[in-house]
Amino acid sequence: MTKLWGGRFSGETDALMKRFNDSISFDIRLWEADIQGSIAYANALAKAGVITKKEAAALVKGLRAVHREFASGAFVVKDGDEDIHTAVERRLKEIVGDVAGKLHTGRSRNDQVATDMRLFCQSAIENLKSKIELVQAALLAQAERHISSVMPGYTHLQRAQPITFAHWCLSYFWQFGRDAERLEDCAKRTSVSPLGSGALAGNPFDIDRLALAHELGFDASTNNQLPITNNSLDGVSDRDFVAELLFCCALTGVHLSRLAEDLIVYSTAEFGFVTFDDAYSTGSSLMPQKKNPDAMELARGKSGRLIGNLMSLLTVLKGLPMTYNKDLQEDKEGLFDSLDTLGLTLPVVAGAIGTLRVNAHKMHAALDPAMLATDVAEYLVRKGVPFREAHHLSGRAVALAEGRGVGIDALDLDDWHSISPRFDVDIAGVFGYEREAVSYEQSVASRDVMGGTSPRAVKEQIKQAKRWLQTRHRTQVASRKT
């Protein structure tokens, strides 16, 4: 097939240059978006009187036939197909004849690929949001089961204060919630049509760009703007939406990595807080006793490639002059890789969390009376002692207990009086009235503000999380109906 751009050239393209230049090996994934855009453009050409309704009908019928071939896996890429656009147009001509040559009237591969990428990204965003919700649902289910399971909370990986496992789960639920919200926001700026921008200067055939945008499902109304690009130069060269989507993928990967790191640590014999199901673990080729958290380690590792794909595109974009440059061909492989990586990682992580065995007794056993030192300071605050002084006095109690090799709860009233006369017999209440069994649950219950770790606050947080998911589902259903 004659190249779309070949009229000015008399020599053959070097074989290695052809291989270097062609993108069909990866941009074939845009086939559905490309055909969707071409069908809409054929109709727009007819409405503008550039082609007849009969010609438009033939083009649409032929494009739908090409769509069926792709959908069934019957489409065959041929040697002259340098990209998805060439491949579709070549096959269309084989089906409908020379009228296929009219489809490209006034349209450039520049605005064509920009449109394809936006359509593709819109679909990808919806897919990612649904998979993020799988992880959120798994975290929420674990939270509901462990509202009262007390564990150490950490800062600097040092025991800090008692919290509940439910509260820990929900901390990640909200991180992934922000990831989904960022994707929703990204979708607004993605849902803008560049079609009709031509190569760079616009379309000369009175194409109705607004009608085209609506037919393709672009809707930027939430941004208080028309769903078309405002400038043809920007329309063909803009890849901000790809960079933004890659950022969303990268930050989701970072959150997955943090979650994985926690669970990897918690699954060690030294902690023993959780046990991974065999379905999400692997063994050692040498050591028979090993059960490795490979699902989490891979989730942690794959965050690196997600960050790398973002950095790669930003580096490509940073020095480009207006308008389209072939460098922009590099916007696809990293994007596809990030979408594939997250598309597989998210369901695996959801499965690993959903089947996770939580060893609540091990969590409770890891609690240390010293973790109630803040409660001791708060005891003094309630007696009118300024917090900075209370903090200092509580620290002296910790040092005294450490010097004796006992827990802070083992100090007697004389010990407390030696630190400050503000301490009284009711200091025992900080540790629970049964001195032989420290009540960490009491400390947890005292953190009863909104967003706190008390069982009551966590139950309310679970209700909020469920409402958050339900709101997303209603929005998605309404969007699909529209």
C-alpha positions in Angstrom: 0.0 0.0 0.0 1.2 3.5 -0.8 2.3 5.4 2.3 -0.1 8.1 3.5 2.8 10.6 3.2 4.6 9.0 0.3 3.8 11.4 -2.6 6.8 13.7 -2.1 9.3 10.8 -1.9 10.8 8.8 -4.7 13.2 6.5 -2.8 12.5 3.6 -0.6 12.7 3.8 3.2 15.7 2.0 4.7 14.6 -1.3 6.2 16.1 -0.4 9.6 14.6 3.0 9.5 11.2 1.5 8.7 11.5 -0.8 11.7 12.6 2.2 13.8 9.7 4.4 12.6 6.8 1.9 12.6 4.6 1.8 15.6 2.1 -0.8 14.6 3.6 -3.3 17.0 2.3 -1.4 20.0 -0.3 1.2 18.8 -2.4 -1.6 17.4 -4.1 -1.4 20.8 -5.7 1.8 19.6 -7.7 -0.1 17.0 -11.1 0.4 18.6 -10.6 4.1 19.3 -9.3 4.6 15.8 -12.3 3.0 14.2 -14.7 4.8 16.5 -13.1 8.2 15.6 -13.1 7.3 11.9 -16.8 6.4 11.9 -17.7 9.7 13.5 -15.4 11.6 11.1 -17.1 9.9 8.1 -20.5 11.1 9.3 -19.1 14.6 9.9 -17.7 14.8 6.3 -21.1 13.9 5.0 -22.9 16.5 7.2 -20.4 19.1 5.9 -21.2 18.1 2.3 -17.6 17.0 1.6 -18.7 13.4 0.8 -22.2 12.1 -0.1 -24.4 10.2 2.4 -24.0 7.1 0.3 -20.2 7.4 0.5 -20.4 7.9 4.2 -22.6 4.9 4.6 -20.1 2.8 2.6 -17.3 4.0 4.8 -19.2 3.3 8.0 -20.2 -0.1 6.9 -16.6 -0.9 5.9 -15.2 0.4 9.2 -17.7 -1.8 11.1 -16.5 -4.8 9.1 -12.9 -3.9 10.1 -14.0 -3.6 13.7 -15.5 -7.1 13.6 -12.2 -8.5 12.2 -10.3 -6.9 15.1 -12.8 -8.0 17.7 -12.7 -11.6 16.5 -8.9 -11.7 16.1 -9.2 -12.2 12.4 -7.5 -8.9 11.4 -4.1 -9.5 9.7 -1.4 -6.9 9.9 0.5 -6.6 6.6 4.1 -5.4 5.9 3.1 -1.9 4.8 1.0 -1.2 7.9 3.3 1.3 9.7 0.8 2.2 12.3 -2.8 1.5 13.3 -4.2 4.3 11.2 -2.5 2.9 8.1 -3.6 -0.6 8.8 -7.3 0.4 9.3 -7.3 2.5 6.1 -5.6 -0.1 4.1 -8.1 -2.8 5.1 -11.0 -0.4 4.6 -9.9 0.2 1.0 -9.7 -3.5 0.5 -13.3 -3.8 1.6 -15.0 -0.7 0.1 -12.6 0.4 -2.7 -11.3 3.8 -3.6 -13.9 5.7 -1.5 -11.7 4.8 1.5 -9.3 7.5 0.3 -11.9 10.2 1.1 -12.0 9.3 4.8 -8.8 11.2 5.5 -10.0 14.5 3.9 -9.1 17.4 6.1 -7.8 15.0 8.8 -4.2 14.4 9.8 -2.7 11.5 11.6 -1.8 14.2 14.1 -5.3 15.0 15.2 -6.3 11.4 14.6 -3.8 9.9 17.0 -4.5 12.6 19.6 -8.2 11.7 19.4 -7.5 8.0 19.6 -5.3 8.5 22.7 -8.0 10.4 24.5 -10.6 7.9 23.7 -8.3 5.1 24.8 -7.4 6.9 28.0 -11.0 7.5 28.9 -11.8 3.8 28.8 -8.6 3.0 30.7 -9.5 5.4 33.5 -12.8 3.7 34.1 -11.1 0.3 34.1 -8.5 1.4 36.6 -11.1 3.0 38.9 -13.0 -0.3 39.1 -9.9 -2.2 39.9 -8.9 0.3 42.6 -12.3 -0.3 44.2 -11.4 -4.1 44.4 -8.6 -3.2 46.7 -10.7 -0.8 48.7 -13.5 -3.4 49.1 -10.9 -6.0 50.4 -9.5 -3.5 52.9 -13.0 -2.5 54.0 -14.0 -6.1 54.5 -10.9 -6.7 56.7 -11.7 -3.5 58.7 -15.2 -4.7 59.4 -13.8 -8.0 60.8 -11.2 -6.3 63.0 -12.8 -3.2 64.6 -11.7 -4.3 68.0 -8.3 -6.0 67.1 -5.7 -3.9 68.8 -2.2 -3.6 67.4 0.8 -1.4 67.8 0.8 1.8 65.7 4.2 2.9 64.4 6.1 6.0 63.7 9.7 5.7 62.5 9.0 1.9 62.5 9.0 2.2 66.3 6.1 1.3 68.5 4.1 4.5 69.1 0.5 4.1 70.3 -2.2 1.4 70.3 -4.5 1.4 67.3 -6.9 -1.1 65.7 -6.2 -3.2 62.6 -9.4 -1.8 61.2 -8.0 1.7 61.5 -4.8 0.6 59.7 -6.9 -0.9 56.9 -8.9 2.2 56.5 -5.8 4.4 56.3 -5.1 2.7 53.0 -8.7 2.7 51.9 -8.6 6.5 51.8 -5.3 6.6 50.0 -6.8 4.6 47.2 -9.9 6.7 47.4 -7.8 9.7 46.5 -6.3 7.8 43.7 -9.7 7.1 42.2 -10.7 10.8 42.7 -7.6 11.9 40.9 -8.5 9.6 38.0 -12.0 11.1 37.9 -10.4 14.6 37.8 -8.0 13.4 35.1 -10.9 12.2 33.0 -12.4 15.7 32.9 -9.3 17.0 31.1 -9.0 13.9 28.9 -12.6 14.3 27.7 -11.8 17.0 25.2 -11.8 16.4 21.4 -8.9 17.5 19.3 -10.5 16.1 16.1 -10.8 18.8 13.5 -7.4 20.4 14.4 -5.9 18.9 11.2 -2.1 18.6 11.1 -1.8 21.8 13.1 -3.8 24.7 11.5 -7.3 23.4 11.7 -9.8 21.9 9.3 -10.8 23.7 6.1 -14.0 21.8 5.3 -16.4 23.3 7.8 -16.5 20.2 10.0 -18.8 20.5 13.0 -16.3 19.9 15.8 -18.9 20.1 18.6 -21.1 17.5 16.9 -18.0 15.3 16.4 -17.1 15.6 20.1 -20.6 14.7 21.3 -20.8 11.8 18.9 -17.5 10.4 20.3 -18.7 10.9 23.9 -16.4 13.7 24.8 -17.9 15.9 27.6 -15.8 18.5 29.4 -18.9 20.3 30.8 -17.6 19.7 34.3 -14.7 22.0 33.4 -17.1 24.8 32.3 -15.7 24.6 28.8 -16.7 23.2 25.4 -15.6 19.5 24.9 -13.2 20.5 22.1 -9.6 21.8 22.2 -9.5 25.6 21.9 -6.4 25.8 19.8 -5.4 23.6 16.9 -1.7 23.8 17.6 -2.3 22.7 21.2 -4.8 20.2 20.1 -2.3 18.0 18.2 0.7 18.5 20.5 -0.9 18.2 23.9 -0.1 15.1 25.9 -0.7 16.5 29.3 -3.6 14.1 29.8 -1.2 11.2 29.2 1.3 12.6 31.7 -1.5 13.2 34.2 -2.7 9.6 33.8 0.8 8.3 34.2 1.1 10.4 37.4 -2.1 8.9 38.7 -0.7 5.4 37.9 2.6 6.2 39.6 1.0 7.5 42.8 -1.3 4.5 43.0 1.8 2.4 42.6 3.4 4.3 45.5 0.4 3.6 47.7 0.4 -0.1 46.7 4.1 -0.2 47.5 3.6 1.3 51.0 0.8 -1.1 51.7 2.9 -4.0 50.5 5.9 -2.9 52.7 3.7 -2.9 55.8 2.3 -6.3 55.0 5.7 -7.8 54.2 7.0 -6.6 57.6 3.8 -7.7 59.4 4.1 -11.2 57.8 7.6 -11.9 59.1 8.1 -14.3 61.9 9.4 -11.5 64.1 6.0 -9.8 63.8 3.6 -12.6 62.8 0.6 -10.1 62.6 -0.6 -11.6 59.3 -0.3 -14.7 57.2 -0.7 -14.7 53.5 -2.8 -17.4 51.8 -0.9 -20.0 49.8 -2.6 -18.6 46.6 -0.6 -15.4 47.0 2.7 -16.8 48.3 5.6 -18.7 46.8 8.4 -20.9 48.2 12.1 -21.2 48.0 14.0 -23.4 45.5 16.5 -24.3 48.2 14.8 -23.8 51.6 11.7 -26.0 52.1 10.4 -24.0 55.1 10.1 -20.7 53.3 6.8 -19.0 52.5 7.6 -15.8 50.7 5.2 -12.8 50.2 6.0 -12.5 46.5 2.7 -10.9 45.6 3.5 -8.0 47.9 7.2 -7.8 46.9 6.2 -7.6 43.2 3.6 -4.9 44.0 6.3 -3.0 45.8 8.8 -3.5 42.9 6.5 -2.6 40.1 6.0 0.9 41.6 9.5 1.6 40.2 8.4 1.1 36.6 5.2 3.1 37.1 7.3 6.0 38.3 9.8 5.4 35.5 7.1 5.6 32.8 6.0 9.0 34.1 9.6 10.3 34.2 10.2 9.0 30.6 7.2 10.9 29.1 8.0 14.1 31.0 11.5 13.9 29.7 10.2 13.4 26.1 7.8 16.4 26.4 10.1 18.9 28.1 12.0 20.1 25.0 9.5 19.7 22.2 8.8 22.7 19.9 5.3 23.3 18.6 3.5 21.4 17.3 3.5 17.7 16.5 6.9 15.9 16.6 7.6 12.2 16.1 8.9 12.1 19.7 5.2 12.0 20.7 5.1 8.4 19.4 6.9 7.7 22.7 3.7 8.5 24.7 2.2 5.0 24.1 4.5 2.2 25.2 5.0 3.6 28.7 1.3 4.3 29.1 0.3 0.8 27.9 2.9 -0.7 30.3 1.6 1.3 33.2 -2.0 0.4 32.5 -1.1 -3.3 32.1 1.1 -3.2 35.2 -1.7 -1.7 37.4 -4.4 -3.7 35.7 -2.7 -6.9 36.9 -1.3 -5.7 40.2 -4.5 -4.2 41.7 -6.6 -7.4 41.5 -3.7 -9.5 42.8 -3.3 -7.2 45.8 -7.1 -7.2 46.3 -7.0 -11.0 46.4 -4.0 -11.1 48.8 -5.8 -8.8 51.2 -9.1 -10.5 50.9 -7.6 -13.9 51.8 -5.2 -12.5 54.5 -5.3 -14.2 57.8 -5.0 -11.7 60.6 -3.4 -13.0 63.8 -5.0 -10.6 66.3 -3.4 -12.4 69.3 0.0 -11.8 67.9 -0.8 -8.1 67.4 -2.0 -7.8 70.9 1.1 -9.6 72.3 3.3 -7.0 70.6 1.8 -4.2 72.6 4.1 -2.7 75.2 3.0 -0.7 78.3 5.5 2.0 77.3 3.1 2.8 74.5 0.8 4.2 77.1 3.3 6.9 78.0 1.2 9.5 76.1 -1.8 8.4 78.1 0.2 9.1 81.3 0.9 12.6 80.0 -2.7 13.1 79.2 -3.6 11.9 82.7 -1.6 14.8 84.1 -3.0 17.3 81.6 -6.5 16.5 82.9 -5.2 17.5 86.3 -4.2 20.9 85.0 -0.5 20.2 84.2 0.8 22.0 81.0 1.4 19.4 78.3 5.1 20.1 77.9 5.6 19.5 81.7 3.4 16.4 81.6 5.4 15.1 78.6 8.6 15.5 80.6 7.3 13.8 83.7 5.9 10.9 81.7 9.3 10.6 80.0 10.9 10.4 83.5 8.6 7.5 84.4 9.6 5.7 81.2 13.2 6.1 82.0 12.7 4.9 85.6 10.9 1.8 84.4 13.6 1.1 81.7 16.3 1.4 84.3 14.7 -1.3 86.4 13.9 -3.5 83.4 10.2 -3.4 84.0 7.2 -2.0 82.3 5.9 1.5 83.1 2.8 -0.2 84.5 4.9 -1.9 87.2 5.8 1.3 88.9 4.1 1.7 92.4 2.6 4.8 93.9 5.9 5.7 95.7 7.7 5.6 92.3 5.1 7.9 90.8 5.2 10.3 93.8 9.0 10.4 93.4 8.5 11.8 89.9 5.8 14.2 90.8 3.2 14.7 93.6 0.6 15.3 90.8 0.5 11.5 90.4 -2.1 9.9 92.7 -3.6 6.4 93.2 -5.8 6.8 90.2 -2.7 6.6 87.9 -3.5 2.9 87.9 -6.6 3.7 85.9 -4.4 4.7 82.9 -3.3 1.1 82.6 -6.7 -0.4 83.4 -7.9 -1.2 86.9 -6.7 -4.8 86.7 -3.0 -4.2 87.0 -2.0 -7.7 85.9 -3.7 -7.1 82.5 -2.9 -3.7 80.9 -6.0 -2.4 79.1 -4.8 -1.1 75.7 -8.4 -1.1 74.6 -9.0 1.7 77.1 -6.4 3.8 75.4 -7.8 3.0 71.9 -11.3 3.9 73.1 -10.2 7.3 74.3 -9.2 8.3 70.8 -12.8 8.9 70.0 -12.7 12.0 67.7 -13.8 11.8 64.1 -11.1 9.9 62.2 -9.7 8.4 65.4 -9.0 4.8 66.2 -11.7 4.1 68.8 -14.1 1.4 67.8 -17.0 3.9 67.7 -15.0 6.3 65.5 -13.9 3.4 63.2 -17.5 2.2 62.8 -18.5 5.6 61.7 -15.5 5.7 59.3 -16.6 2.4 57.8 -20.0 3.9 57.2 -18.3 6.8 55.4 -16.2 4.4 53.4 -19.3 2.5 52.3 -21.0 5.7 51.3 -18.0 6.8 49.4 -18.1 3.5 47.3 -21.8 3.7 46.8 -21.5 7.3 45.5 -18.9 6.2 43.0 -21.1 3.3 41.8 -24.1 5.6 41.3 -21.9 8.1 39.3 -20.5 5.3 37.1 -24.0 3.9 36.4 -25.3 7.3 35.5 -22.3 7.9 33.3 -22.8 4.6 31.4 -26.5 5.4 30.9 -25.6 8.8 29.5 
